[in-house]
Amino acid sequence: MSVLDTGLDPAFQAHIEGGLTSLCRCWGITRADGVQFGSTDHDRELTFEGMVFKADTGLTAQALQQTTGLSVDNTEAIGGLSDAAVTEEDIEAGRFDGAEVMAWLVNWADVDVRWLQFRGTIGELRRSAGAFHAELRGLTEALNRPLGRVYQKPCTAVLGDETCTFDLGTPGYFEDRAVEELIGAQEFRWPDLNGFEPGWFMRGRLEVLDGAAKGLWGLIKQDRFEGGTRVIELWEPLRGGVAVGDTVRLVAGCDKRFETCRLKFNNLVNFQGFPDIPGEDWMMSVPKQSARNTGGSLR
């Protein structure tokens, strides 16, 4: 079989055809916050691609299923939970959700001779008996979802994305505050947050800017006043150990309505909904004797 048939690097091809090989496996994980983890089944650390691959993390991988065409490649990685590598707290906080994964076959005697065998993301993560099991999904997984335009009255854009284009850093649409009172990592209270009307942050985001939970965020379910206290309640508790004194950012929310886009954000030109689309009542309309049936508008 020729190099062109396999698509391998010529140096790697020559190494495996030499009969005596010095190969090991290396895995690299890059989280969304930029933190990287490297692991190898070799008995010493290796360094390449600007990453250190440690030999003591206990990470192993099952058989890799790879296919041609647009079928989804997949495998599973298994490793031990430890303070030096993947911790239970980080998994619980969701820091590894969607993290990028790369797997190589490497000549440990010359790490420049290697083959990138797999590239994808972490899918389902589960924990049991002091270990984690991570489903690894190939690059074609992103194509395994419905695509196309949805025709509906509410806006289909996410506030601040490339179709909405609204700048979430606009003064008046966010507020940075130190946490003063916290109930169950889900309800935040401030006695002096009075510069915004009630409900201004509802359906928005609460982002943690520093502390142990830095980089985590939650969706805001309620924004209300109880007496003189402003209460921001999330849909789910933050799982990363947010504490009193940590700085968080409150980002204004959008309910996807035509009026909200025009009056609250002055961004009607980028509204991605269809507010005049007929509803189900129009589709179910039938002729009536109580009015003239002229063939005109039913609205």
C-alpha positions in Angstrom: 0.0 0.0 0.0 1.4 3.4 -1.0 1.6 6.6 1.1 -1.0 8.1 -1.2 -3.4 5.2 -0.4 -3.1 5.7 3.4 -2.7 9.4 3.6 0.0 9.0 6.2 3.0 11.2 6.7 6.0 9.7 4.8 8.2 9.6 7.9 5.4 7.9 9.9 4.8 5.5 7.0 8.5 4.6 6.8 8.6 4.0 10.6 5.7 1.5 10.7 7.0 -0.3 7.6 10.4 -0.7 9.2 9.1 -3.7 11.3 10.4 -2.4 14.6 8.3 0.4 16.0 8.3 2.6 19.1 4.7 3.8 19.1 2.4 5.0 21.8 -0.9 6.9 22.0 -1.4 10.5 23.0 -4.6 12.3 23.8 -5.1 16.1 24.0 -8.1 17.8 25.5 -8.8 21.6 25.1 -11.7 23.0 27.0 -13.8 26.0 25.9 -12.0 28.2 28.5 -8.6 27.3 26.9 -7.3 24.9 29.6 -5.5 22.0 28.1 -4.8 18.4 29.3 -2.5 15.9 27.7 -2.2 12.2 28.4 -0.2 9.3 27.0 0.0 5.5 27.5 3.8 5.8 27.3 5.8 5.5 30.6 7.2 9.0 30.5 6.0 12.5 29.5 6.1 13.6 25.9 5.9 17.2 24.5 4.7 18.4 21.1 2.0 20.7 19.7 2.8 23.0 22.6 1.3 20.5 25.0 2.7 18.2 27.7 1.3 14.7 27.6 1.6 13.1 31.0 2.1 9.5 31.7 0.3 9.3 35.0 -3.2 10.4 34.2 -4.5 6.8 33.6 -6.4 7.7 30.4 -7.2 4.9 28.0 -9.4 4.7 24.9 -11.6 2.0 23.5 -11.5 1.0 19.8 -12.0 3.8 17.4 -14.8 3.5 14.8 -13.9 5.5 11.7 -15.9 5.5 8.4 -15.8 7.2 5.0 -18.3 9.7 3.8 -20.4 11.7 6.3 -21.0 8.9 8.9 -20.2 9.9 12.5 -16.9 8.6 13.9 -16.9 7.8 17.6 -15.0 6.2 20.4 -14.9 6.4 24.2 -12.2 7.5 26.6 -11.9 6.2 30.1 -9.8 7.7 32.9 -9.4 8.2 36.6 -10.6 11.2 38.4 -7.7 13.0 40.1 -6.7 16.5 41.3 -3.8 16.5 38.8 -6.0 16.0 35.7 -9.8 15.6 35.2 -11.6 16.3 38.5 -15.1 15.4 39.5 -15.8 19.1 40.3 -14.9 20.2 36.8 -17.1 17.6 35.2 -20.0 18.5 37.5 -19.5 22.2 36.6 -19.7 21.3 32.9 -16.2 22.6 32.0 -15.5 19.6 29.8 -18.8 19.8 27.8 -18.0 20.1 24.1 -14.2 20.2 24.7 -12.0 19.5 21.7 -10.2 16.1 21.7 -7.3 15.1 19.5 -5.7 11.6 19.5 -2.3 10.7 17.9 -0.2 7.6 17.3 3.3 8.9 18.2 6.8 7.6 17.8 8.0 8.2 21.4 11.7 8.1 20.3 10.9 11.0 17.8 7.7 12.8 18.5 7.9 14.7 15.2 6.9 11.3 13.6 3.3 11.0 14.5 -0.2 10.5 13.0 -3.3 12.4 14.0 -5.8 9.5 14.3 -8.9 11.3 15.6 -10.2 14.8 16.1 -13.5 15.6 17.6 -15.4 16.7 20.7 -16.5 15.3 24.0 -20.1 14.2 24.0 -21.8 12.5 26.9 -19.8 12.3 30.2 -20.6 10.0 33.0 -18.9 9.2 36.3 -18.7 6.0 38.3 -16.4 4.4 40.9 -13.8 7.2 40.8 -13.5 7.2 37.0 -15.0 9.1 34.1 -16.3 7.7 30.8 -16.3 10.2 27.9 -18.0 9.7 24.6 -15.8 11.1 21.8 -17.6 12.4 18.7 -16.0 13.0 15.3 -16.0 16.2 13.3 -19.0 15.1 11.3 -21.2 15.0 14.4 -21.8 18.8 13.8 -23.6 17.8 10.5 -25.9 15.3 12.3 -28.5 17.9 13.2 -31.5 19.6 11.4 -30.6 22.7 9.4 -32.7 25.4 7.7 -34.7 28.5 8.4 -37.6 28.3 10.9 -40.6 30.5 10.0 -42.2 31.7 13.2 -43.4 34.9 14.8 -40.7 35.1 17.5 -37.1 36.0 16.6 -34.9 32.9 15.9 -31.6 34.7 16.7 -29.7 34.5 20.0 -29.1 37.9 21.5 -25.7 39.1 20.5 -25.0 36.4 17.9 -23.9 37.0 14.2 -27.5 37.3 13.0 -28.6 39.6 15.8 -25.4 41.7 15.8 -26.4 43.6 19.0 -23.4 44.6 21.1 -23.9 43.1 24.6 -21.2 45.4 25.8 -23.4 48.5 25.3 -23.7 50.5 28.5 -27.1 49.9 30.2 -27.4 46.4 28.9 -25.1 44.7 31.4 -24.0 45.2 35.0 -21.0 43.9 36.9 -21.5 43.2 40.6 -19.9 41.4 43.4 -22.1 38.7 44.9 -23.5 40.0 48.2 -26.1 37.4 49.1 -26.5 33.9 47.6 -29.1 31.2 48.1 -28.3 27.7 46.9 -26.0 29.0 44.0 -29.3 29.8 42.2 -30.7 32.9 43.7 -28.7 36.1 43.9 -29.8 39.2 45.9 -28.7 42.8 45.9 -30.2 45.5 48.1 -29.1 48.4 45.8 -29.5 47.2 42.3 -32.1 49.8 41.3 -30.9 51.2 38.0 -32.8 48.8 35.8 -36.5 48.2 35.6 -38.0 44.9 36.9 -37.6 42.0 34.4 -34.8 43.8 32.5 -32.4 40.8 33.0 -35.1 38.0 32.7 -34.1 35.5 30.0 -30.6 36.9 30.0 -27.4 35.5 31.4 -25.4 35.6 34.6 -21.7 35.1 33.9 -19.1 34.5 36.6 -16.0 36.7 36.0 -13.7 35.5 38.8 -13.3 33.0 41.6 -13.6 29.3 41.6 -16.5 29.3 39.1 -14.9 31.7 36.6 -16.1 31.1 33.1 -19.4 29.5 34.1 -22.8 31.1 33.4 -26.4 30.5 33.9 -29.7 31.5 32.3 -31.9 33.9 34.3 -35.4 32.7 35.1 -36.7 35.6 37.2 -35.7 39.2 37.8 -37.9 40.8 40.4 -38.0 43.0 43.5 -38.9 41.6 47.0 -39.3 44.7 49.1 -36.2 46.8 48.3 -34.1 43.8 47.3 -33.3 42.9 43.7 -33.6 39.1 43.2 -32.0 37.3 40.2 -33.0 33.7 40.0 -31.4 31.2 37.6 -33.1 28.2 36.0 -30.4 25.9 37.5 -27.8 26.3 40.2 -24.3 27.2 39.1 -22.2 24.1 39.7 -18.7 25.5 40.1 -18.6 26.8 43.6 -19.6 30.5 43.2 -19.2 32.4 46.5 -20.0 35.7 48.1 -17.5 38.3 46.9 -17.1 36.8 43.4 -17.8 39.2 40.5 -20.6 38.3 38.2 -22.0 40.0 35.1 -25.8 40.4 34.5 -26.7 40.6 30.8 -30.0 41.9 29.6 -32.6 39.4 28.4 -34.6 39.2 25.2 -38.1 37.5 24.9 -37.8 37.3 21.1 -40.8 39.6 20.5 -41.0 42.2 17.7 -41.9 45.0 20.2 -38.9 44.1 22.5 -36.5 44.2 19.6 -37.8 47.6 18.5 -38.2 49.3 21.9 -35.7 47.7 24.2 -32.8 47.1 21.9 -33.5 49.4 18.9 -32.4 46.6 16.7 -35.5 46.0 14.5 -33.5 45.9 11.3 -31.9 42.6 12.4 -35.1 41.0 13.7 -35.1 37.4 12.6 -38.8 36.5 13.1 -41.9 36.9 11.0 -44.4 38.8 13.1 -47.1 39.0 10.4 -47.2 35.3 9.6 -50.8 34.0 9.9 -51.6 31.9 13.0 -53.6 28.7 13.3 -56.9 30.6 13.7 -56.5 32.0 10.1 -55.9 28.5 8.7 -59.0 27.2 10.4 -61.3 30.0 9.3 -64.5 29.0 7.5 -67.2 31.2 5.8 -69.8 32.7 8.0 -73.3 34.1 7.3 -72.9 36.9 9.8 -70.8 39.1 7.5 -70.3 39.7 3.9 -68.0 37.1 2.2 -66.3 39.3 -0.4 -63.1 37.3 -0.7 -61.1 40.0 1.1 -58.8 39.7 4.0 -59.9 37.5 6.9 -58.0 39.6 9.5 
